[in-house]
């Protein structure tokens, strides 16, 4: 069936639709030149498909006008679907048989996982080819292993080490051995982390753990010649002090001799009356004589006879604390 049409110039043409195979040739009479390939007496079909073949009357009244081929246009089309890395449809295109499709939408994406982040690598699966049927192309991606911040902290929250570690890698601590200052009663030794480091699946914090051991002590005594209601011993150790006014000492039955245990390695002591305000205290007892076990608390105004036994010592004039 020939269908009359008008071309862009308004000239009358006719067309007929036919399914043709690649390399088929449409022949015409009269040795006419054929558009668009300029061949003298035939038009070669470039690819399998359905074609609209256009003719123009020669105006000479002959009955063979329909054999004068002007050109053939492929009208077979197929649906091309483009999908992202998650299988979502990005767009669909209608493409003629034999043409090569091209993606023209936004850059495809793929949702990251805990392990990987994905980057589109400008390729598709299957490889893009000339259209012969409906086709679906899926974007392809390069993957990058994610890294996470892993921190190792000391007992007080101070960060000892912070680094970015790849997913699946077991983090390792490479810093100095964590330490915890001794108190007046205990010493501490690093024993490991609150949780054994495991393969990274996200951010994590490991906190240093310590075993504790009681500090060796000595008993120290003071004779309360001054008549304080209570006696306390305040001591310090390696820069760590116990809380003012110190540790309360225990009196004997006569309320004269007071005794307490303090760390054997204490570097100094002060005896106090235990008051928070307007407290009385002795002078500092310096490092090196703390091991002397008994002391006497007195002042210059007391008329006190002190035994000459070598384990009694006098500790200067009473003074108000400076703080």
C-alpha positions as CSV (number, residue, x, y, z in Angstrom):
1,X,0.0,0.0,0.0
2,X,1.4,3.4,-1.0
3,X,0.7,6.2,1.3
4,X,0.9,9.8,0.0
5,X,3.0,12.2,2.2
6,X,4.5,15.6,1.9
7,X,8.2,16.2,2.4
8,X,9.7,19.2,4.1
9,X,9.5,21.2,0.8
10,X,5.8,20.4,0.4
11,X,6.5,18.1,-2.6
12,X,4.3,15.0,-2.9
13,X,5.9,11.7,-2.1
14,X,4.7,8.2,-1.4
15,X,5.9,5.6,1.0
16,X,5.6,1.9,1.6
17,X,6.7,0.1,4.7
18,X,8.6,-3.2,4.4
19,X,10.7,-5.4,6.6
20,X,14.1,-5.8,5.1
21,X,17.4,-7.5,5.9
22,X,20.8,-6.0,6.1
23,X,22.5,-5.7,2.7
24,X,19.2,-6.0,0.8
25,X,19.1,-3.7,-2.2
26,X,16.2,-1.7,-3.4
27,X,16.5,-1.3,-7.2
28,X,15.0,1.3,-9.4
29,X,14.5,1.8,-13.2
30,X,16.0,4.5,-15.3
31,X,19.5,4.7,-13.7
32,X,18.4,7.4,-11.3
33,X,20.7,8.6,-8.6
34,X,19.5,7.5,-5.1
35,X,19.6,9.6,-2.0
36,X,21.3,9.5,0.5
37,X,24.2,7.2,-0.5
38,X,24.5,8.5,-4.1
39,X,24.6,5.1,-5.7
40,X,23.4,4.9,-9.3
41,X,20.9,2.1,-9.4
42,X,20.3,0.7,-5.9
43,X,19.9,1.5,-2.2
44,X,21.6,-0.9,0.2
45,X,19.8,-1.6,3.5
46,X,22.3,-0.9,6.4
47,X,20.7,-3.2,9.0
48,X,17.8,-5.6,9.6
49,X,14.6,-3.8,10.4
50,X,11.4,-2.2,9.3
51,X,11.8,0.5,6.7
52,X,9.6,3.3,5.3
53,X,10.6,3.5,1.6
54,X,9.9,6.8,0.0
55,X,9.1,7.4,-3.8
56,X,8.4,10.6,-5.8
57,X,6.5,10.6,-9.1
58,X,8.6,11.6,-12.1
59,X,5.8,13.7,-13.6
60,X,6.1,12.1,-17.0
61,X,2.9,10.1,-16.8
62,X,4.7,6.8,-16.8
63,X,3.3,4.1,-14.6
64,X,6.7,3.2,-13.1
65,X,7.1,6.3,-10.9
66,X,6.8,4.2,-7.7
67,X,10.0,2.4,-8.7
68,X,12.0,5.6,-8.4
69,X,13.4,5.2,-4.8
70,X,14.4,8.4,-3.0
71,X,15.5,7.0,0.4
72,X,14.6,4.3,3.0
73,X,14.1,5.2,6.7
74,X,14.3,2.6,9.5
75,X,11.2,2.8,11.7
76,X,11.7,-0.3,13.9
77,X,12.3,0.9,17.5
78,X,13.0,-0.9,20.8
79,X,12.9,0.0,24.5
80,X,16.3,0.5,26.1
81,X,16.3,0.5,29.9
82,X,19.0,1.9,32.1
83,X,19.4,0.8,35.7
84,X,21.6,2.0,38.6
85,X,23.7,-0.2,40.9
86,X,20.7,-1.0,43.1
87,X,18.6,-2.1,40.3
88,X,16.5,1.0,40.1
89,X,15.4,2.3,36.6
90,X,17.2,5.5,35.8
91,X,15.5,6.1,32.4
92,X,14.1,4.4,29.3
93,X,14.9,5.3,25.7
94,X,13.2,4.3,22.4
95,X,15.9,3.5,19.9
96,X,15.7,2.5,16.3
97,X,16.8,-0.9,15.1
98,X,20.5,-0.9,14.3
99,X,21.4,2.3,16.2
100,X,23.7,2.3,19.2
101,X,22.1,3.6,22.4
102,X,23.8,6.1,24.6
103,X,22.9,7.0,28.3
104,X,22.2,10.7,28.8
105,X,20.9,10.9,32.3
106,X,22.3,11.8,35.7
107,X,25.4,9.8,36.9
108,X,24.3,6.4,38.2
109,X,24.8,5.6,41.9
110,X,25.0,2.6,44.1
111,X,24.1,2.6,47.8
112,X,27.2,2.3,50.1
113,X,27.5,-0.6,52.5
114,X,29.3,-0.8,55.8
115,X,32.2,-2.2,53.9
116,X,32.3,-0.4,50.6
117,X,31.6,3.0,48.9
118,X,30.9,2.8,45.1
119,X,31.9,5.0,42.2
120,X,30.4,4.7,38.7
121,X,33.2,3.7,36.3
122,X,31.4,4.7,33.1
123,X,30.7,1.1,32.0
124,X,27.6,-1.0,31.7
125,X,26.6,-4.6,31.7
126,X,26.1,-6.0,29.2
127,X,28.4,-4.0,26.9
128,X,26.4,-1.5,24.9
129,X,25.7,-2.7,21.4
130,X,23.6,-1.9,18.3
131,X,19.9,-2.3,18.9
132,X,18.3,-5.5,17.7
133,X,15.7,-6.0,20.5
134,X,14.7,-4.6,23.8
135,X,17.7,-4.4,26.2
136,X,18.5,-3.5,29.8
137,X,21.9,-2.1,30.8
138,X,23.1,-1.9,34.4
139,X,25.7,0.6,35.6
140,X,29.0,-0.8,36.8
141,X,30.9,0.5,39.8
142,X,34.4,0.5,41.4
143,X,34.4,-0.2,45.1
144,X,36.5,1.4,47.8
145,X,36.9,-0.2,51.2
146,X,35.5,2.2,53.9
147,X,37.6,3.3,56.8
148,X,36.5,4.1,60.3
149,X,37.9,6.0,63.2
150,X,39.3,3.7,65.9
151,X,40.4,5.2,69.2
152,X,42.3,3.8,72.1
153,X,41.7,5.8,75.3
154,X,43.2,5.8,78.8
155,X,41.2,5.3,81.9
156,X,40.4,9.0,82.2
157,X,39.2,9.4,78.6
158,X,42.4,10.9,77.2
159,X,43.0,9.7,73.6
160,X,46.1,7.6,73.4
161,X,45.8,6.7,69.7
162,X,43.3,7.6,66.9
163,X,43.5,6.2,63.4
164,X,41.5,5.4,60.3
165,X,41.3,1.7,59.9
166,X,39.8,-0.2,56.9
167,X,36.7,-2.3,57.3
168,X,37.6,-5.9,58.2
169,X,41.0,-5.1,59.6
170,X,41.8,-5.8,63.3
171,X,43.1,-2.5,64.8
172,X,46.4,-2.6,66.7
173,X,47.6,-0.2,69.4
174,X,51.1,1.0,68.7
175,X,51.6,3.6,71.4
176,X,53.3,3.6,74.8
177,X,51.9,1.3,77.5
178,X,49.0,3.1,79.2
179,X,49.5,4.2,82.8
180,X,47.4,5.2,85.7
181,X,48.9,7.2,88.6
182,X,49.0,5.4,91.9
183,X,46.7,6.7,94.7
184,X,47.7,6.9,98.3
185,X,46.4,3.4,98.8
186,X,46.8,1.6,95.5
187,X,49.0,1.2,92.5
188,X,47.8,0.3,89.0
189,X,49.2,-1.9,86.2
190,X,47.9,-1.9,82.6
191,X,46.0,-5.2,81.9
192,X,44.5,-4.7,78.5
193,X,41.4,-3.1,76.9
194,X,37.8,-3.2,78.0
195,X,37.1,-5.3,74.8
196,X,39.5,-7.3,72.8
197,X,40.0,-5.5,69.4
198,X,38.1,-7.2,66.6
199,X,37.8,-6.7,62.9
200,X,36.5,-3.2,62.1
201,X,32.8,-2.9,61.1
202,X,32.3,0.7,62.2
203,X,33.8,3.3,64.6
204,X,35.0,1.9,67.9
205,X,36.6,3.0,71.2
206,X,38.8,0.8,73.3
207,X,39.5,1.9,76.9
208,X,42.6,0.9,78.9
209,X,42.0,-1.4,81.9
210,X,44.2,-1.8,85.0
211,X,44.7,-4.2,87.8
212,X,45.2,-2.7,91.2
213,X,47.4,-3.6,94.1
214,X,47.5,-2.3,97.6
215,X,50.4,-0.1,98.4
216,X,52.7,-1.3,101.3
217,X,52.0,0.7,104.4
218,X,53.7,1.6,107.7
219,X,52.2,2.5,111.0
220,X,52.9,6.0,112.2
221,X,52.1,7.4,115.7
222,X,51.9,10.8,117.2
223,X,51.7,11.8,120.9
224,X,49.1,14.5,121.3
225,X,50.8,16.7,123.9
226,X,48.9,19.7,122.5
227,X,45.5,18.4,123.5
228,X,43.7,18.4,120.1
229,X,40.3,16.8,120.1
230,X,41.2,14.8,117.0
231,X,44.5,14.1,115.2
232,X,44.8,13.6,111.4
233,X,47.8,12.7,109.3
234,X,48.0,14.3,105.9
235,X,50.5,12.8,103.5
236,X,51.5,12.9,99.9
237,X,53.0,10.4,97.5
238,X,54.5,11.0,94.1
239,X,52.5,14.3,93.6
240,X,49.3,12.7,94.7
241,X,47.9,13.9,98.0
242,X,45.1,12.5,100.1
243,X,42.2,14.9,100.7
244,X,42.6,17.5,103.4
245,X,42.6,17.3,106.4
246,X,44.0,13.8,105.8
247,X,43.4,10.4,107.4
248,X,41.9,10.4,110.9
249,X,44.2,8.7,113.5
250,X,43.0,6.3,116.2
251,X,43.6,7.3,119.8
252,X,44.7,4.9,122.5
253,X,42.7,4.4,125.7
254,X,44.3,7.4,127.3
255,X,43.6,9.7,124.3
256,X,47.3,10.5,124.1
257,X,48.9,8.3,121.5
258,X,47.3,8.4,118.0
259,X,48.1,5.8,115.3
260,X,47.4,5.4,111.6
261,X,48.7,3.5,108.6
262,X,50.1,5.4,105.6
263,X,51.8,4.3,102.4
264,X,55.4,3.2,103.0
265,X,56.6,5.3,100.1
266,X,54.9,8.5,101.3
267,X,57.3,11.4,100.7
268,X,56.0,13.7,103.5
269,X,53.5,14.1,106.2
270,X,51.7,16.8,108.3
271,X,49.7,16.3,111.5
272,X,46.5,18.4,111.7
273,X,43.6,18.8,114.1
274,X,41.2,17.8,111.3
275,X,39.3,21.1,111.1
276,X,38.2,22.4,107.7
277,X,38.5,26.0,108.8
278,X,41.1,27.6,111.1
279,X,42.8,24.3,111.2
280,X,46.0,23.7,113.2
281,X,48.9,21.8,111.7
282,X,52.5,20.9,112.3
283,X,55.4,21.8,110.0
284,X,56.1,19.4,107.2
285,X,58.0,16.3,108.1
286,X,60.4,15.9,105.2
287,X,61.2,13.0,103.0
288,X,63.7,10.6,104.6
289,X,62.3,10.7,108.2
290,X,58.8,9.5,107.6
291,X,59.9,6.0,108.5
292,X,60.5,7.1,112.1
293,X,57.4,5.6,113.7
294,X,56.5,8.0,116.5
295,X,56.3,11.7,116.8
296,X,55.3,14.2,119.4
297,X,52.9,17.1,118.8
298,X,53.7,20.1,120.9
299,X,54.4,23.8,120.7
300,X,56.8,26.3,122.4
301,X,54.2,27.5,124.8
302,X,53.6,24.1,126.4
303,X,55.7,23.2,129.5
304,X,55.9,19.6,128.7
305,X,58.6,17.2,129.8
306,X,59.4,14.9,126.9
307,X,61.1,11.5,127.5
308,X,64.5,11.2,126.0
309,X,63.7,7.9,124.3
310,X,65.0,7.9,120.8
311,X,61.6,7.1,119.2
312,X,60.1,10.4,120.3
313,X,60.5,13.4,118.1
314,X,59.5,17.0,118.5
315,X,57.7,18.7,115.6
316,X,58.1,22.5,115.7
317,X,55.7,25.2,116.6
318,X,52.1,24.9,115.6
319,X,51.0,27.1,112.7
320,X,47.8,28.0,110.9
321,X,47.5,26.5,107.4
322,X,48.4,28.8,104.6
323,X,45.5,27.7,102.4
